[in-house]
Amino acid sequence: MSSNISSVYTAITAYAPTGVTGSRDITAAKLEVADADLPCRILIPATEGTTGFVGIGNLLTITWTIQDICLWAPVGAGAGVQQYSTAFVTYIKSYLDKVKAARSPAAGCYIDSVSFKIEPTQWGNKTYWAINTTVTVEEKL
């Protein structure tokens, strides 16, 4: 059996959390984001942490870590993070509703955990206020 990780990325990219209309999966991620496209979600493989697997007999479990970065606004634009705080909380609540509605985004896969961090994030040559979401998916092959 082959992996369904591509289908997982497609399903998570299709989430439409409140306040965000644009999403880019791993095939469309670029280092340049026009201010007119903000807020914008970008899904990429996590660059930190570990990807693990366990094989028992004919069963193989793989743990995938997906980074879902929502670039909201350039740091320095507007009044700062407090200007976006309510929108950030609304986004996170909406994201969690999407996860609860689809705990299994693809056959043999389920979302094991989701964590959020609001912080300045460097993307390309700019720094943005962002919601960095880490999604851990377990897949049985």
N, C-alpha and C positions, 0 to 999 in steps of 0.2 A: 504494500500500500504506500502511496506517495503522500507527501505532506500537503495539507490544506492551508498553509500559512498565507499564501497569496489571497485566498478567499477571506481569511481573517482580516488582512489589511483592507481589502475592499469593503467588508462589512463595517469595520470601525471607521473608515473614511466616510462612509455614508451616514454616520451619526450626524445629526444637525443640531448641536446644542444651541440653546437660546443665545442670540446675539452674534452668531457666526454664520455666514453664508458660504464662505469659500473653504475648501479642503483640498489638500494635495497629498496623494499617497506617494509611496517610494518611487514610482515611475515619473512623477511630476514635480518632485521636490527640487527647488532651485535656491541658490543662495541670495538671489535678489527678489525682494518683495516690494511692490509699489505701495506707497502709503494708501492709495485708493483701494487696494485689495484688503486692507486691515478692517477688522480682525480676520486672521487667516490661520487655519490649522495645517500643520505639516507633520505627516507620519513618517518616521524613520526607525530603523533598528536602533535599539539602545546602544550608546557608546560606552556606558559604564555598567557595572554589575556583571552577572554571569548568565550564560545560557547553559542549561544542564540537561542531561538525559540519563535515564535509567533503563536498562534492558533486562527483562526477566523472561526467560524462555523465548516465546515468540512475540511477547508484548514489549513495545518500546514507548516510553513516555518522554516527550521533549518539552522543556519549559522555554517559551519564547518571551522576550522582553521587548515591548514596543514603546517607543517614545512618541507621544502625541503632543507637539508643541503648538500652542495657540499664541501667535504673536498678536498683541492687542493694539499697542500704540508705541511710537518711539519714546524712549525715556527723554524727558525734557519737554515733551509736548503737553500742553494743558497744565493743570494744577498738580500733576503727579499721581502717584498710585491711589491716593484717596479718591480721586475723581472716578476711578474705575472699580472701586471695591464692591459696590453693589452689583455691578454687571458681572464681576468675577464670581461672586457667590451664586448668582442666578445661573451662570454658565455651568458651574460645578454641579449644582442641584440637577440641572437638565441633563448633564452628561451621565450622572448616576442613574437617572430614570431610564436613559437609553441602555445602560449596562444591565439594569434589572430586567428590562423587557427582552433582552437578547443575551443571556448568559452564555449561550452556545452560538458564536458567530459563524461557525462552519462545522461540518460533520467531523466528529471525533475531537473537537476543540471546545474548551470552556475557559471563561475568564476567571482566573484564580484570585487576582487582586488588582486594585486600582488605587493609585495615590496621586495627590495633587500638590504642587508647590508653585506659589506665586512669587516671581522674582524677575529682576532684570536679566535678559538673555541676549547674548551676542548672536546675531544671525547675519552672515555676510559681513558688510562693513558698518552695520548699525547695531545699536542696543535697543531692545524693545522691552516694555512691560509684557510679561508673558505668563501664561498658565502652563506649566510643564506637567504633563500627565504621564505617568508610567503605568502601562497596562501589562500584566503578566498573564500569559495564556499557556495552559497545559494542553498538549496534543497527544492523543493515543494513536500510535501507528500500528 
